[in-house]
Each structure stands twice: as C-alpha cells, then as structure tokens.
Amino acid sequence: MASTAVEVEAKGSQSVAKDEYLVARIFSFMEAEDIVTSMPTCKSFMRAGDQNEKWKALFEKEFGRSTAIEATEAQKKCWRKFYLDTRALEMELNAAIYQGSC
C-alpha cells in the first residue's frame, strides 16, 4: 500500500520533532561555550542553541536570579546576547584584577 504525500510529510515532521527534542535535551547538559561552538554546525543545532529560555537558565545559574530580574526588557528579549556580554565583562574584570597578582 502506497503512502500518501500527507502521511510521508507527517512522518517526516515527527522525525524532525524527535531530532530537535533530542538535540535540545543534549544542549541542556552543555556549558555555554560548547553551545556557542556547536551552533554553526547545522540548522537543528542553531535552533536548539538559540532558545531564549535556555540562555535565561544559564544566566540565572551563573549570575543569580536576582541579577536576571534586574535585566532590562531589551536584555530579556535576547538572553544569549545578554549572557555572553555579561560573561565577557566579567572575564575582563577578572583579568584586570589578576593582572598584577602574579
């Protein structure tokens, strides 16, 4: 019995949904650097790595929930950028502090 185009498309979209769920699940265990490095690999990695809620969770984990609450509305629209900018600033500050300590 031949499958209709609709049945084939439905099976294909179920497969894509499972793949994206799996990728998102894997990304949930990754650190920010690994996510950023993996994102350009393929479209499903890009979509999984670009989930705003994932970046919000990483931000809250690293910088605290109270800092996240203080974020502006513009910053909340793109948690990835806000996380990476905050992390870069923190790294610059640490470098300046420890520059003369050795």
N, C-alpha and C positions, 0 to 999 in steps of 0.2 A: 504494500500500500504506500503510495507516494505521499509525502508530507506537503502541506500547502505552504506558501511563502510566509503566511502569518505564523504558522506553527514553528517554522525554522527560525524566523525572527524572534519569536518568544523564547525559544530555547537558547538562542544566541545572547539575548539580553539577560537571561537568567545566569548564564555562564559569566558574562561581564560583571553582573552584580556580585556574584560569588567571588570573582577575582578581585574586585575592588574592595570588598569586605575583608578579604584575606590580607591584601596589601595594607589597608588601613589598620588592621589588627597588628600586623608586624611593625608598622610605623609607631604604634602606641608604646612599644618597648624600646624605641630608639631614642638616642640623645639628639639634640638639635643639630649638631654638626653633621651627624650621619644622615639626618633627614635632608638637610640642605644639599649635601653631596649626592644623595640618591635621586633627588627630584628631577634633574635633567635627563635621567635615564630613559624614561618613557612616559606616555600620557597618563597612565594609571598611577605611576609614582608621583607625577606632578600634581594630579588631583588629590591624592592621599596626603601629600606633603603641604598642600595649600589649604587645608581645613582650618578655618579660623579658631574653632574650639580647641583643636589640638595645641595650637600655639598659645592660646589663653592658658590652658592647663600647664604647659611648660613654663610660662611666665610666672604663674602663681606658685609653682613648685620651686622655682629658683629665686624669685624676688619677693615672694609673700603675697598673700591675698590682699592685705591692706594696701600694698603698692598698686596692685591691679585695680582696686576700687577707685584709687585716685587718678587713674588714667582718664584722659580727655575723651570725648566722643570720637574725635578723629583718630586717636590712637586705638580705640576699641574696634574700629572698622577693619583694621589690619593688624592683628596681634602678631603676625610673623615679623613685620617690619618693626613694630614696637619692641618686640623681644630682642631682635638682632641689634637694633640701635642701642637699647639699654645695655645689652651684653657687651657691645663694643666700647661703650662709655666706661663700663665697669672695668674692662680689661685695660683701657688707657689709664684710668685712675690707679689701678694696681701697679702698672708698670712705672708710673711716676713715683709712687710711694716706695717701691722696692728698688728703684734705680740706684740709689746711693747706699743701700743697706749691705751690699756685699763687699 
